[in-house]
Amino acid sequence: MEKERIRILLVEDDEDDYVITRDLLSDIDSVRYDLKWVMTYDAALEEMGRNQYDVFLFDYRLGERTGLDLLREVTHNGCNIPAVLLTGQGGKEIDLEAMKAGAMDYLVKGKTDFTLLERTIRYAIERKRAEEQIKQLAYYDHLTNLPNRVLFQEQLKQAIANYSRTQKAVAIMFLDLDNFKRINDTLGHNAGDQLLKGVASRLNGCLRKSDALTRPNISNTVGRQGGDEFTILLPEITDCQAAVKVAQRILTVLSQPYILEGHEVVVTTSIGIALYPHDGEDINMLLMNADAAMYHAKNKGKNNFQFYSRSMNAAALERLTLEIDLRNALERGEFVLYYQPRMEIRTGKIIGMEALIHWQHPDKGTISPAEFIPVAEETGLIIPIGEWVLRTACNQSKGWQKGGITPIRVSVSLSGQQFKQDDLIKTVIHALETSGLDKQYLELEITEGIIMQDRKIVIGMLQAMKDRGLWLSMDNFGMGHSSLRNLKSIPLDILKIDRSFVKDIITEPADTVLVSAIIAMAKSLKLRLLAEGVETEQQLAFLREQGCEEIQGNLVSRPLSAEEALRFLADHSPLPARTFRAGLY
């Protein structure tokens, strides 16, 4: 059986002491010790840089410098090999000095036999191994093996400290994967973990391949902040173009497909970049500003990088304030529904109302849904808000009926987050039952994006709703990726043509052809058509000629408050005006 092999570097300027150490090691039969001897500080430094030893033995005295000086220098250079100090004097002061410098133990010359030497060497190796395991747990992410938040910040702190010597900037990149939650929700957390490990590997590869070309011999760091957030440290860059090259490569490499649980998945990332000292003078400020720049990249459409600017902090603070206020808005009763009428082209009758949520902020006034709905989606607040909209619209529609208004459909938009709730259908049915509204007068709107997030589950839920007699429509049609083939499998009743296509149907030939094609496609699938954003009689005439069934827009009416909607419906109802007394629930 081959003996265990332990490689030792002995740094000793006295040949007699070298011979003694060699002879002691030769007396040990259980292990093969390969001993390399060097006499000088510089020779030791060069040899230790080869990183091919299991343990170092240092003489305390090395001419003008000491073994402790050598130990401090190699430790600073990142060497993790265990070291044992050899000294001609014993004592508590030497002991403490050696331990502070990073030695695992020390031995007194002339008082060491082969048994003590062997035990000390083994103890040093095992202790160093245990320290490294503890360090791994404390400073490295267990999933990706990347430096964690603590170690990354320590390395950033060191890079900032080096600025005074190099006068070269430090770049911080803050990365967040786009739509990572969708992977966990659809493929499971195991797939999510596989993706994170794959991203970590690709990020390391990006720095090795691209950054090393422009900044050789500079140590870069990829870290994991937590969740799907990563950080990159680029020390000693001469200009921002070095960061640009790395960011561009990251965007390209990370957007390549991954194979997760047998599925091909494409995931992109948004990157924020902050530079020291221009964008912050301490660690927390730099990370915060890089984070703000990352969110700016998200708002710019994702899958891009943005450098920090001071205006981003103001935007980030405004968004945080909006989120805090949004959490309280529901219980404070700050939301209100407006209703936009829908007219049947053939008869000119009002046959429906679309419920549109507005936020009456106590300080900022009316806040557009385009501003707060994305925040509600990100924070999960869209679930209680969506339930409130559904209940309120059903109650209001029933209230109009009780007041003598001819029953019409009220349409309510559903969000993608709501389709992730197992009890969505129960929520809809509960709103109908508690309000007393018949199911034929409720229409639920979805967008093409909702179908794309988890097609099988969403279509199954839509079919269950349709089986219960609910109307289903697709809003903003034409803005997504639905084809005739895709639409055939979706249980819909109505397609709503997006207002961006209707706007220029009279003046832009391309929009004229596109809207005509959408109408023809809907008719082939036996779907009703509603055109949004109709403003002029010319648009109405074109849509009538093409066979579109419904319109919605300012030509019919702007969105109305519940009180205004009641008066509008009373004026446009075939029933005698005297019957309209109540109508607000």
C-alpha positions in Angstrom: 0.0 0.0 0.0 1.4 3.4 -1.0 2.3 5.7 1.8 0.6 9.0 2.3 2.6 11.8 0.8 3.1 15.2 2.4 5.0 17.9 0.7 6.9 20.3 2.9 8.8 23.6 2.2 11.4 24.4 4.8 12.7 28.0 4.9 15.9 27.8 7.0 19.1 29.8 6.6 21.1 27.3 8.8 22.2 24.1 7.0 22.6 22.2 10.3 19.0 22.9 11.3 17.9 21.7 7.8 19.8 18.4 8.3 18.2 18.0 11.8 14.7 18.5 10.3 15.4 16.2 7.4 16.7 13.4 9.7 13.7 13.8 12.1 11.3 13.4 9.1 13.1 10.4 7.9 12.5 8.6 11.2 8.8 8.7 10.5 7.8 5.4 8.7 4.0 5.9 8.3 4.2 8.9 6.0 6.4 9.9 3.0 7.6 13.5 3.6 9.0 15.3 0.5 11.1 18.1 1.8 12.2 21.1 -0.2 14.7 23.4 1.4 15.4 27.1 0.6 17.6 29.4 2.5 16.6 33.0 1.7 13.5 35.2 2.0 13.2 35.9 -1.7 13.8 32.3 -2.7 11.0 31.2 -0.2 8.7 33.9 -1.7 9.2 32.6 -5.2 8.8 28.9 -4.2 5.7 29.5 -2.2 4.1 31.2 -5.2 4.1 27.8 -6.9 1.4 26.7 -4.5 2.5 23.1 -4.6 3.1 22.3 -0.9 1.0 20.9 2.0 2.7 22.8 4.8 5.5 25.4 5.4 8.1 25.3 8.1 9.6 28.8 8.7 12.7 29.8 10.6 12.1 32.8 12.8 15.3 34.4 11.8 15.9 35.1 8.0 18.6 37.7 8.0 17.3 41.2 8.2 13.7 39.9 8.0 11.9 37.3 9.9 9.8 34.3 9.1 6.8 36.2 10.4 7.4 38.9 7.8 7.4 36.2 5.2 4.2 34.7 6.6 2.4 38.0 6.6 3.4 38.7 3.0 2.3 35.4 1.5 -0.9 35.5 3.5 -1.6 38.9 2.1 -1.0 37.5 -1.4 -3.7 34.9 -0.8 -1.7 31.8 0.2 -3.7 29.5 2.4 -1.1 26.8 3.0 -0.7 26.0 6.7 2.6 27.2 8.3 4.6 26.2 11.4 7.2 28.6 12.9 10.6 27.2 13.9 12.5 29.3 16.6 15.5 29.0 18.7 13.7 30.6 21.6 10.5 29.5 23.2 8.1 31.8 25.1 4.6 33.2 25.2 5.5 36.3 23.3 6.8 34.3 20.3 3.7 32.1 20.5 1.3 35.0 20.3 3.2 36.7 17.6 3.2 33.6 15.5 -0.5 33.0 15.9 -1.3 36.6 15.0 0.7 36.4 11.9 -1.2 33.3 10.8 0.9 30.4 11.9 -0.9 27.2 12.9 1.7 26.4 15.6 5.4 26.8 16.5 8.3 24.5 17.5 11.4 25.3 19.5 14.6 24.1 18.0 16.5 21.6 20.1 13.4 20.6 21.9 11.7 18.7 19.1 11.7 15.0 18.4 10.2 13.3 15.4 7.0 12.4 17.2 6.3 16.1 18.2 7.3 17.2 14.7 4.9 14.8 13.0 2.1 15.6 15.4 2.6 19.4 14.8 2.6 19.0 11.0 -0.6 17.0 11.1 -2.2 19.4 13.5 -1.3 22.3 11.3 -2.8 20.7 8.2 -6.0 19.6 10.0 -6.5 22.9 11.7 -6.0 24.8 8.5 -8.5 22.5 6.8 -11.1 23.1 9.5 -10.5 26.9 9.3 -11.1 26.7 5.5 -14.3 24.8 6.0 -15.5 27.4 8.5 -14.4 30.2 6.1 -16.3 28.5 3.3 -19.5 28.5 5.4 -19.0 32.0 6.6 -17.9 33.7 3.4 -19.2 31.7 0.4 -22.7 31.0 -0.9 -23.5 27.3 -0.4 -25.4 27.0 -3.7 -23.1 28.7 -6.2 -19.8 28.6 -4.3 -19.4 32.3 -5.0 -18.3 34.9 -2.4 -21.4 35.9 -0.4 -22.4 39.4 0.6 -20.0 39.5 3.6 -16.9 38.5 1.6 -17.8 40.6 -1.4 -18.1 43.7 0.8 -14.7 42.9 2.4 -13.1 42.7 -1.1 -14.8 45.9 -2.1 -13.5 47.6 1.0 -10.0 46.5 0.1 -10.4 47.7 -3.5 -11.5 51.1 -2.3 -8.5 51.2 0.1 -6.2 50.5 -2.9 -7.5 53.5 -4.8 -5.3 55.9 -2.8 -2.3 54.1 -4.1 -3.4 53.3 -7.7 -5.7 56.3 -8.4 -7.7 53.9 -10.6 -11.5 53.7 -10.4 -13.5 50.7 -9.0 -16.6 49.5 -10.8 -19.5 47.7 -9.0 -22.0 45.8 -11.1 -25.4 44.8 -9.6 -27.2 42.1 -11.6 -30.8 40.9 -11.2 -32.2 38.1 -13.4 -35.2 39.1 -15.4 -38.4 37.1 -14.5 -36.6 34.6 -12.4 -39.7 34.0 -10.3 -41.4 32.6 -13.3 -38.8 29.8 -13.5 -39.4 28.8 -9.9 -43.2 29.0 -10.3 -43.4 27.0 -13.5 -40.5 24.5 -13.3 -39.9 24.3 -9.6 -37.2 25.4 -7.2 -34.7 22.6 -8.3 -34.8 24.1 -11.8 -34.3 27.6 -10.2 -31.2 26.3 -8.3 -29.8 24.8 -11.5 -30.3 28.1 -13.2 -28.5 30.1 -10.5 -25.5 27.7 -10.6 -25.4 28.0 -14.4 -25.5 31.8 -14.2 -22.7 31.8 -11.6 -20.5 29.6 -13.9 -21.2 31.8 -16.9 -20.4 35.0 -14.9 -17.0 33.6 -13.8 -16.3 32.7 -17.4 -17.2 36.2 -18.6 -14.6 37.7 -16.3 -11.9 35.2 -17.3 -12.5 35.6 -21.0 -13.2 39.3 -21.5 -12.0 41.3 -18.5 -8.6 39.6 -18.3 -7.9 40.8 -21.9 -8.2 44.5 -21.0 -6.9 44.4 -17.4 -4.4 41.5 -16.9 -3.2 40.5 -13.5 -6.1 42.2 -11.7 -8.3 40.0 -9.5 -12.0 40.4 -10.1 -14.8 39.1 -8.0 -18.3 37.6 -8.8 -20.5 37.4 -5.7 -24.0 36.4 -4.9 -26.1 38.8 -2.9 -28.9 36.4 -2.4 -31.9 35.2 -4.4 -31.4 36.0 -8.1 -29.1 39.0 -7.4 -25.3 38.9 -8.2 -22.6 41.5 -7.9 -19.3 42.0 -9.8 -16.3 43.9 -8.6 -13.9 45.3 -11.2 -11.0 47.1 -9.4 -8.4 49.4 -11.0 -10.2 50.2 -14.2 -8.8 53.1 -16.3 -12.2 54.2 -17.7 -15.8 53.2 -17.8 -15.3 51.4 -21.2 -13.8 48.5 -19.3 -17.1 48.0 -17.4 -19.0 48.5 -20.6 -17.1 45.6 -22.3 -17.8 43.3 -19.3 -21.5 44.2 -19.1 -22.0 43.7 -22.9 -20.4 40.3 -22.7 -22.5 39.3 -19.7 -25.7 40.3 -21.5 -24.7 38.2 -24.5 -23.5 35.1 -22.6 -26.4 35.0 -20.0 -29.1 35.3 -22.7 -28.0 32.0 -24.3 -30.5 29.1 -23.6 -30.3 26.9 -20.5 -31.6 23.4 -20.3 -33.6 23.0 -17.1 -35.5 19.9 -16.2 -35.5 19.0 -19.9 -36.8 22.4 -20.9 -34.9 25.0 -23.0 -35.2 28.3 -21.1 -33.9 31.8 -22.0 -33.2 34.2 -19.1 -31.9 37.7 -19.4 -30.5 40.0 -16.8 -30.5 43.7 -15.9 -27.3 45.4 -14.8 -26.6 48.5 -12.8 -23.1 50.0 -12.6 -21.7 52.4 -10.1 -18.1 53.8 -10.1 -15.9 54.6 -7.1 -15.2 57.4 -6.2 -17.6 59.2 -8.5 -20.8 57.5 -7.4 -20.2 57.0 -3.7 -17.4 57.1 -1.1 -18.3 54.1 0.9 -19.5 50.5 0.4 -23.1 51.0 1.3 -23.5 54.0 -1.0 -21.9 52.2 -3.9 -24.0 49.1 -3.6 -27.2 51.2 -3.1 -26.4 53.3 -6.2 -25.5 50.2 -8.3 -28.9 48.7 -7.2 -30.7 51.9 -8.2 -29.0 51.8 -11.6 -30.1 48.1 -12.0 -33.8 49.0 -11.3 -33.4 51.8 -13.9 -32.3 49.1 -16.4 -35.4 47.1 -15.5 -37.6 50.1 -16.2 -35.8 50.6 -19.5 -37.1 47.2 -20.7 -34.7 44.8 -19.0 -31.8 42.9 -20.6 -29.6 46.0 -20.6 -27.1 47.9 -18.4 -27.3 51.4 -17.0 -24.7 53.5 -15.3 -25.8 55.3 -12.1 -26.8 58.9 -12.1 -27.9 61.1 -9.2 -31.5 61.4 -10.5 -31.9 57.6 -10.0 -31.8 58.0 -6.2 -34.7 60.4 -6.4 -36.6 58.0 -8.6 -35.8 55.1 -6.3 -37.0 57.0 -3.2 -40.2 58.0 -5.1 -40.9 54.4 -6.0 -40.3 53.3 -2.4 -42.6 55.9 -1.1 -45.2 54.8 -3.7 -44.9 51.2 -2.6 -45.4 52.2 1.1 -48.4 54.3 0.3 -49.8 51.6 -2.0 -49.8 49.1 0.9 -52.1 51.5 2.9 -54.3 52.7 0.0 -56.7 49.8 0.1 -57.6 49.9 3.8 -57.8 53.7 3.6 -60.3 53.5 0.8 -58.2 55.5 -1.7 -59.0 53.4 -4.7 -62.0 54.3 -7.0 -63.4 52.7 -10.1 -64.2 54.6 -13.2 -66.3 53.0 -16.0 -65.9 53.5 -19.7 -68.9 52.7 -21.9 -68.8 50.2 -24.7 -71.2 50.7 -27.7 -72.5 48.1 -30.2 -71.9 49.6 -33.6 -74.9 48.1 -35.3 -77.5 49.3 -32.9 -75.8 52.2 -31.2 -76.7 50.7 -27.8 -74.5 50.8 -24.7 -73.9 47.1 -24.0 -71.1 47.2 -21.5 -68.8 49.1 -19.1 -65.1 48.5 -18.5 -64.1 49.0 -14.9 -60.9 51.1 -14.6 -59.1 51.5 -11.3 -57.8 54.9 -10.2 -55.9 55.9 -7.1 -57.0 59.0 -5.3 -53.8 59.8 -3.4 -54.4 62.2 -0.5 -51.3 64.3 -1.4 -50.5 63.5 -5.0 -54.1 63.5 -6.4 -55.1 61.0 -9.0 -52.4 58.5 -9.8 -52.6 56.6 -13.1 -52.9 52.8 -13.1 -49.9 52.8 -15.5 -47.8 54.2 -12.6 -49.0 52.0 -9.7 -50.1 48.7 -11.2 -46.5 47.6 -12.1 -45.5 48.2 -8.5 -48.6 46.3 -7.3 -47.6 43.4 -9.6 -44.0 43.3 -8.3 -45.0 43.4 -4.6 -47.9 41.0 -4.8 -50.4 43.7 -3.8 -52.2 43.2 -7.1 -53.9 40.2 -5.5 -56.0 42.1 -2.8 -56.3 45.0 -5.2 -57.6 42.8 -8.0 -60.1 41.2 -5.6 -61.3 44.6 -4.5 -61.9 45.6 -8.2 -63.8 42.5 -8.9 -66.1 42.8 -5.9 -66.6 46.5 -6.4 -67.5 46.2 -10.1 -69.9 43.4 -9.5 -71.6 45.3 -6.7 -71.8 48.4 -8.8 -73.3 46.6 -11.8 -75.9 45.0 -9.6 -76.6 48.4 -8.1 -77.3 49.9 -11.5 -79.7 47.0 -12.2 -81.5 47.6 -8.9 -81.8 51.3 -9.8 -83.7 50.4 -13.0 -80.8 50.3 -15.5 -81.0 47.7 -18.2 -78.5 44.9 -17.4 -75.2 45.3 -19.2 -71.9 43.5 -18.9 -69.1 44.9 -16.8 -65.6 43.9 -17.7 -62.8 43.5 -15.2 -59.1 43.0 -16.0 -57.3 40.1 -14.4 -53.5 40.1 -13.8 -51.0 37.4 -14.3 -50.4 37.2 -10.6 -54.1 36.3 -10.0 -53.8 33.3 -12.3 -51.1 31.9 -10.0 -53.7 31.8 -7.2 -55.4 28.4 -6.9 -58.6 30.0 -5.7 -59.0 32.5 -8.5 -62.2 30.9 -9.8 -63.6 30.7 -6.3 -62.9 34.4 -5.8 -64.8 35.2 -9.0 -67.8 33.1 -8.1 -67.8 34.6 -4.5 -67.9 38.1 -6.0 -70.9 37.1 -8.1 -72.7 35.4 -5.3 -72.2 38.2 -2.7 -73.3 40.9 -5.2 -76.2 38.9 -6.7 -74.9 39.7 -10.2 -75.7 37.1 -12.8 -72.6 35.5 -14.4 -73.7 36.5 -17.9 -73.1 40.2 -17.0 -69.5 39.7 -15.9 -66.6 39.8 -18.5 -63.1 38.9 -17.5 -60.2 40.4 -19.5 -56.7 39.0 -20.0 -53.7 40.0 -22.0 -51.6 38.0 -24.3 -48.8 38.1 -21.8 -50.8 36.2 -19.2 -51.3 33.3 -21.7 -47.5 33.2 -22.3 -46.5 32.9 -18.6 -47.9 29.4 -18.2 -50.1 28.5 -21.2 -51.5 25.1 -20.0 -52.5 26.3 -16.5 -54.0 29.6 -17.7 -56.0 28.0 -20.6 -57.3 25.4 -18.1 -58.5 28.1 -15.7 -60.1 30.1 -18.6 -61.9 27.0 -19.8 -63.3 26.5 -16.3 -64.5 30.1 -16.2 -66.1 29.8 -19.6 -67.8 26.5 -18.6 -69.4 28.5 -15.8 -70.9 31.0 -18.3 -68.5 33.9 -17.9 -67.5 36.1 -20.8 -63.8 36.2 -21.6 -61.9 38.7 -23.7 -58.3 39.4 -24.7 -57.3 43.0 -24.1 -54.6 44.9 -26.2 -54.7 42.3 -28.9 -51.9 42.8 -31.4 -49.3 43.9 -28.9 -48.1 40.4 -28.0 -47.3 37.2 -29.9 -50.6 35.5 -30.4 -51.1 33.9 -33.8 -54.2 32.4 -35.4 -53.0 28.9 -34.3 -52.6 30.1 -30.7 -55.9 31.8 -30.5 -57.8 28.7 -31.7 -56.9 27.0 -28.4 -57.8 29.9 -26.1 -61.5 29.9 -24.9 -62.4 33.5 -25.7 -65.5 35.4 -26.7 -64.1 38.9 -27.6 -60.9 40.3 -29.0 -60.1 43.9 -28.1 -58.0 45.7 -30.8 -55.3 47.8 -29.1 -55.8 51.6 -29.4 -52.3 52.0 -30.9 -53.6 50.3 -34.1 -56.9 52.1 -34.2 -55.3 55.6 -33.8 -54.0 55.8 -37.4 -56.3 53.4 -39.3 -57.5 56.3 -41.5 -54.0 57.8 -42.3 -51.6 54.8 -42.1 -52.0 52.1 -44.7 -50.1 49.6 -42.6 -52.5 50.0 -39.7 -55.5 49.8 -42.0 -54.3 46.5 -43.4 -53.4 45.2 -39.9 -56.8 46.0 -38.3 -58.6 44.5 -41.3 -56.6 41.4 -40.9 -57.3 41.2 -37.2 -61.0 41.6 -37.8 -61.0 38.9 -40.5 -59.0 36.5 -38.2 -61.5 37.1 -35.4 -64.5 36.4 -37.7 -62.9 33.1 -38.8 -62.7 32.1 -35.1 -66.3 33.4 -34.5 -65.0 36.0 -32.0 -66.6 39.4 -31.4 -64.4 42.4 -32.1 -64.1 45.5 -29.9 -61.9 48.4 -31.1 -60.3 50.5 -28.3 -59.5 54.2 -28.5 -62.0 55.2 -31.1 -62.0 59.0 -31.3 -63.5 60.0 -34.7 -66.5 59.3 -36.9 -64.1 58.3 -39.7 -62.6 55.6 -37.5 -66.1 54.4 -36.6 -67.2 54.3 -40.3 -64.1 52.2 -41.2 -64.7 49.8 -38.4 -68.4 49.5 -39.2 -67.5 48.7 -42.9 -65.0 46.1 -41.8 -67.6 44.3 -39.6 -66.3 45.2 -36.1 -69.1 44.7 -33.5 -68.1 47.1 -30.7 -66.2 50.3 -30.0 -64.9 52.0 -26.9 -63.2 55.4 -26.7 -63.9 59.1 -26.3 -66.2 59.1 -29.3 -68.6 57.2 -27.1 -67.5 58.5 -23.7 -64.5 59.2 -21.5 -64.2 57.0 -18.4 -66.9 58.0 -15.9 -67.3 57.9 -12.1 -70.0 55.7 -10.8 -72.3 58.6 -10.4 -71.6 59.9 -13.9 -71.9 56.4 -15.3 -75.4 56.1 -13.7 -76.6 59.3 -15.4 -75.0 58.2 -18.7 -76.7 54.8 -18.6 -80.0 56.5 -17.7 -79.7 58.8 -20.7 -78.9 55.9 -23.1 -81.4 53.3 -21.7 -84.5 52.3 -23.6 -86.5 52.2 -20.3 -88.4 55.3 -19.1 -86.3 57.9 -17.3 -88.6 57.9 -14.3 -87.4 54.4 -13.3 -83.8 55.6 -12.5 -83.7 56.5 -8.8 -81.0 54.6 -7.1 -78.1 52.8 -8.7 -75.1 53.3 -6.4 -74.5 50.4 -4.2 
